Amino acid sequence: MPEGHSVHRIARQFGLHFVGKRIAASSPQGRFAAGAAQLDGHEMVDAKAVGKQMFLEFDHDLWLRVHLGIYGAWDFSGDITADATIASAAGRMGQTNQRGTVVGGFEDSLSSIGAPRRTRLRMAEQERLEAPLESFPPEPIGAVRVRLLTDATCADLRGPTACDVLTPDEVQAVIDRLGPDPLVDTGKKAEDRFTATVLKKPTPIGLLLMDQSVVSGIGNVYRAELLFRARLNPHTPGRDVPEETVRALWRDWTKLLKIGVKTGQMLTMDGLRGARYEAALASRDDRHWVYHRTGKPCRLCGTPIVMEEIGGRKLYWCPLDQA
C-alpha cells in the first residue's frame, strides 16, 4: 500500500498538470459513471493529500476523494513534466519504489530535464509503465474506474479502495477522522495532538503508528524504520512510552516524510553520501535498517532481525537494540 510520501507526490502531479484546467471526466469501465458525470466539464481548483488519501477539488464545491489501497494505481499520460521529484525517482513518482532508482538512468532518457514530454507514466505501488505515446489520449488499459482528461494530460485510475465524490463537509469529516500529517498539520499543535493520543493508549506502539486515526501516512516500511531509529520495542504500550520519545517519533516522521516526498524513496538511514547514497536509491538492501531483513544481522549489533505478524502485517525489528 502506498505510504504518505507517495500520495503527496501524486497530488503534486495533479497540481502541475490539472489544477486550473477544465476536466473531462469519464468512467471507461462504467462503475463510476454517475460520479464522473458530476465532475465532467468542471475546473479542478485544488489537489491535496492527507496521509494516504488524496482530495481533488472542483469549481462547483465538489471533491473527488481517492484512497489507492493495496491495488490502486494512477496512470498518467500526455505531456508529463519531468520535475525534480519525478527525475530523482526515475519516473516512479507515487510508488513505494522498492525496486530502486539508478542515478542517471532517467536523465539519460530525456532530451531536456524539466520539459514536458509525451509519455505514459504508471504511478502505483508495485509496477511502473513508461513508454512513448503514439496518439493522445491513449486507449484505456485495464479496468479504468475514472479518467480525468485535459487537452494535454490524461490520468486513469484503476483498482482504488475508495473513489467517491464528496461535498466540502464530507471531505472535512473524512479529514477529521485522520490523525495529523506533518506536511499538512505543521507546528507544535499537531505534535501535541499525536503525543496526547499515543500517551493515553494501552495499544502497542507498533500498532498505533499504523493507525491512520493516530497519525497519517505511516505504513509498514516507515513503521519498522521509525521504531528502530527510536530504539523502541514495538510491543511497548503507547501510554508507557516516554513523552520525549513520542515527540521524537513525530519529529523523525516529519523528517523522513519530507525526504520521501523529495526523493521518491523511503531513505531511512542517515549519513548517506556519494556512493552510499546512490546504492541506497538503487537497492532496498542498502536503504533500510530493519525492513525486509528477516534473519540478517542487525547493522548495529549483529543480532538477527526478527519478523513477526502484528495486526495482520509483517513487523521487522531487532530484539536487542529494541529490547
N, C-alpha and C positions, 0 to 999 in steps of 0.2 A: 504494500500500500504506500502511495506517495506520502512522504513526510512534509512538514511545513515549508521547507525551503523550495520544494518542487512546485507547490501550489502558488507561492508568491511569484515564482519565475513565470508561470503560465499567465498569471494576472498581468505581469509586466508586458508579455507579448500582446495581450489584448489591448493594453494601454497604448502600445506602439502603433497597432495596425487597425484597431476597430473603434476606439473611443473617438467621438467627434464625427463619425460616419453613419450614414443611413444603412440599415442592415436588412438584407433579405433573409428571412428565417424560414426554414422548412424542416420536415422530418421525413427523410427518404425511406425509412423503414415503417413509418406511419404511427409508431407508438407515442410520439409526442406531437402529433398533428395539431391538436387543439392548443397546446401551449405555444407552438411555433406561430400559429395564426395570431395569437395575442401580441407577439413581438414583431411580426413581419412589417417592414416599412418604417420602423421607428429608428431614431438615432440612439446609438449607445453613448452614454454620457459619463460612465464611470466603470472601473473594473478594480476589484479589491479582493484580497484573500484574508481570511481569518483562520489560522490553523490549517486544517486540511480541507476547508470549504472555500469556494470561490463564489463571488456575487458580481453579476454584471447588471448595471443599472441602465434603463432606457428612459427616453424623454417623456413618457406618459405615466411615470410613477409606478412602473412595474420592474421587477428584477428577475433575472434568471439565476437560480442557485444550482450549483453543481458540486457534488461530492463524488470524486472518482472511485473511491473504494479500492478494492483489490484489482478489478478487471477494467476499470475505466481508462480511456485514452483520448487525448485530443490529437487530431491530425491536421496540421496547418499546411496550406499550400498557397502558391501565388508569390507575390513579391514579399519575401521574408527578409527583414533587415537583420544582418549579422552584427548585432550589437555585442558589447563586450561580454555579456553573460552567456550568449549563445556561443560565441567564438571560443571562450575559455572552456566550454564543456563539449566541444566537438559536435555541436548541434543537438545535444541531448538535453536541452533545457526542459525542465519539468520532470525529469526522471530521478530516481534514486541513483541511477547511473553506476551501479556496482561493476559494470563491465569495464569502466575506466576510460580515461581520456589520454591520448598520446599527444603530447605537446608538439605543435607544428602541423599535425595531420589535418586539422580543419582549415587553418590559414592557407595551406597549400592548395585547397580546392576552391578558393575564392579569388576572383580577379581583383577585387577591391574590398578590404575589410571595412565593414560599416555600410556598404552599399546594398540596396535591395537586390534580391536575386529570385528568379522564378524557379521554385522548387517545391517539393513536398517534404514536410518535416513531421515525424511522429513524436508526440510528447506524452510519454506513458511511463510505466514502471519497468517493464521487462524487455521492451524491444524498441528498436529505432528503425525508421524507414526514411531514407533521404535519397531522392532521385530527381533528376531534371523533369520538368513538365513539358509535354508536347502541346497541350491545349489547356485552356482555362475557361471555366472551372473544370477540374477533373471529374470523371465519373466517381461516385461514391464507392468506397471499398468496404465491404462487410456491412454489418447492420448498423447504419448510422442513425443514432437517435435524433440528433439535431444538427442541422447545417446552418452556420452563420456566414453570410456572404456579403462582401463589399465589391466594388468594381475591380479591386486588385488582389484581395486576400480572402481565403476561404478557411473556415475552421469546422471540422467534422468531429462530433463526439460519439463515441461508442462505449457501451457497457458500463455506464456510471451506476453507482449505488443510489444516488439521488440526482434528479434533474426536474426542477419544477419552477413554475412562475409564481412569484410571491409579491405581495404588497409591501410597502415600507414597514408597516407594523409587524408583518410576518417575518420579514428579514431581521428586524430588531429582536424579535422573540427568539429566533434561532441563535443570534449572536449572544443574547443574554444567557443562553444555556451553556455557552462555551467558556472555558477558562481563558485567562489573559494570554495574548500573543505578543511577544516582545516587540515585534515590528509594527503592531497596531496600538497596543496599550503601553506606551512609553512612560517612563517616570517611576517614581517610588510607589505610587498608588497601586500599580499593577504588581510590583514586587511584594507589597504588603498584603495584597489580596491572596496571592499564591501562597505566601508564607502562612497566613492565618488559616487557610483551608487545610494545608498539609498538617499543621500542628494540632488540629482538632480531630484528626482521623486515626482510627486504630488500624486502618488498612496498610499493608506493606508498601513501603515507598516505591518498590519496583512495579507495583500496580498503579499507584497514584500518578506516576509520571506518564502512564499510558492513558489515563482517564482524561478525555478531552473536556470534561466539565471542571477539571482541576487546572489544567494548563493545555493550551492549544498547540498542536503541531508535532508533538513528540511521538515518534514511532519506535519500532523495535531497535533500530540501529542507534539512534540518539539516546534512547533509554539506557542501553547497556553501557555506552561510552560515558555518558554523564555520571552514572553511578560509579564506574571505575575511577574516573577523574576525581571524584569526591572521596574515593576510598571508602565507599559506603556499602554495607551489606544490604542487598536488595530486599531482604525479609524484615528489615527493621520497620516497626510500625511508624507511620508518619509522625504521630504525637511524641515519639521517643527520639526523633532526630533533633539534634541541637539546632536552635533557631539560626545561628550563624551559618550552619551547614545548609539549611534550607535556602537561605538568602544567597549563599554561594552557588547553589544549584541554579537558581533563577538567573543569576548574572552569567554563569557559564553557558546556559542555554541561549541567552541573548547573544553571546559572543559566537557560539557555534552556528546559530541560525544565520547570522549575518555572513559568516564565511560560506555557508552552504548556498545562500542566495547569490553571492558574488561569483563563486567558482563553479556552481552546479554540482559540486561533490561534497559529501559529508566528511570533511577532513577534520578528524578529531584528535590528532596528535600534534602537540605543539613543537615549535622549533624546526619545522620542515623548511629546508632551504636547498637551492640548487638541485643536484641530482636526486636528493631525498624527496624534494617537493614534486619533481617530475615523476618519480616512481610512485608516490602516493596518489597522484592524479591517475596514473595508468593502471594501478592494481589495488584491489581491496586489501590484499595481503600486506600492503605497505602503508595503509592509511588509518587502521583502527588498532586500539589497544586489545580489546577482547572479542568484539563482534565476529561471529562466524569462525572462531579459532578454537573450537572444541578439541581438547586433548593436547593442544600445542602449549609450549611453555610460556608462562606469563613473561612479558617483555621486561618486567622489573625484578621478579623474584624467582622465576623458573618453574613455579608450580603449574601443573596442567590446568588449563582453563576448563571450567565446568559449563555444561549446557543442561538446562532443565526446563520443563514446561511450567509456566505460571500464567494463569488467566488465559489459557489456550494459545499462548505464544511462546516462542523459544527465548530463553533468557541466558545470556552468556556473562560469566563473572569469574573472578579469581578468589578462591576460598581463603587465601592467605592475606593478600593485600586488602581484601574487602571483608575480613573477618569481623 
